[in-house]
Amino acid sequence: MSSFEHAIDADLLADILSVSKTTVSQWEKSGKITAILDTTGHKRYALESLQSFDVVRQMLESTWNQEILIKPVRPFSSIELFAGAGGLAVGLEKAGFQAVALNEWDKHACNTLRTNRPHWNILEGDIQQIDFKIFKGIDFISGGFPCQAFSYAGKQLGFEDTRGTLFFEFARAIKETQPKVFLGENVRGLLEHDQGKTLATIRAVIADLGYSLIEPKVLKAIFYQVPQKRERLMLVGIRNDVLKYAKFTWPALCQRIFVLRDALKAGALYPQDVPDSVGQQYPARKAEIFKFVPQGGYWRDLPDELQREYMQGSYFLGGGKTGMARRLAWNTPSLTLTCSPAQKQTERCHPEEHRPLTVREYARIQTFPDDWAFSGPISSQYKQIGNAVPVNLGFAMGRSLIALLNSIESKIEVSKAEIKNPEACEVVQLGLFDKKCA
């Protein structure tokens, strides 16, 4: 194997290790890591030489190619709450889940879901008005409930304490349907939200409902074939009566990190360049100023007179304001997409052209398929995409959840067989897929 097959530049190494490029440079100077020069004279770092870093070792020893083959042992039914434009739903569908209902209140997002999946049962409207008891016995529930503060004074951190929040509705759906497994996803900030009290309440509620919570984990999308630096907190719960049968592992890391070029150009992620689509535009003067922003740069890379013109009063304030006049770069993953690529505080400019990313470019970075159409005005389309779970992240997480349900299902069937004929049953371990009786 060539030294360059798994070699990456300093920017990508910084993303993988969650450190700054300056830190990478300091490590090289101190001898902690060693660079090699490629044929063009640019510094690269061979992953094989970085196995002292746990995340690099996980990439090199990954079982990703085996996990891609995971299939459900039977059809697993699912419900998704707060479904948005369907990023998580499409990923879970690819993994093998069969949705019996999806709830979303935004009319444009609901139209997006109906347009692309006419057979899906879309429950449009306020989740508080939905009776989930008709879905009792469902296999799985998922949802990205918005994180809201709870009231703690004199409370016992139980189910009723969360009333009035959307997490209460997520918990109510679990209580009324009793799925074997559920997935809650959220921003990583939920871990420290309200000094940890919010997550403590969530843990208490899950326990009250008769479920065990796997220790929550933040997944970085770049490790799951998503060309974007997005992070999501995942909460997996397993119903206590099937817990003894359950085998769960978090998804393996992909051995390759995809970058913006992979999203917008033909290659391993997509067979052709990104299609043309609608998109917002900058005013003429703003587009002129962006001509001076290099790839990967932002307002501080402008000449001082343009910094003052662009930032105006903010020029004299503290803070980095790194989202302002921000241009993406071809050779690194995209910054986390926002709900508006043209808004001054959260700009996402094309790496070469002097304009915001288009709707289709946004969708590519979130790994939506090119035939997934978005409904509503442009502003709503950007918002739907920006708020979505990346499809490929949902797919990776979905495979782990399918494997979990496979382990539960197979062991339950073995237990039934043992009861019927305990002497004839031989349990054979078959990895993530399971058992058979002789």
ABEGO torsion letter per residue (X at the ends): XBAAAABBBAAAAAAAAGBBAAAAAAAAAAGABBBBBBAAGBBBBBAAAAAABAAAAAAAABAAAAAAABBBABBBBBBBBGAEAGAAAAAAAAAGBBBABBBBABAAAAAAAAAABAABBBBBEBAAABBAAAABGBABBBEBBBBBBBBABGBAGBAAAABGBAAAAAAAAAAAAGBABBBBBBBAAAAABGGGAAAAAAAAAAAAAGBBBBBBBBBBAAAAGBBBBBBBBBBBBBBAAAAAABBBBBBBBBABBBBAAAAABBEAABABBBBBBBBBBBBAAAAAAAAABBBGBBAAABBAAAAAAAAEAAAABBEAGAABGBBBBAABBBBBBBABAABAAABBBBAABBBBBBAAAAAAAAGBBAABBBBEBAAAAAAAAAABBBAAAAAAAAAAAAAAAAAAAAAAAAAAAAAABAAABBBBBAEABBBBBX
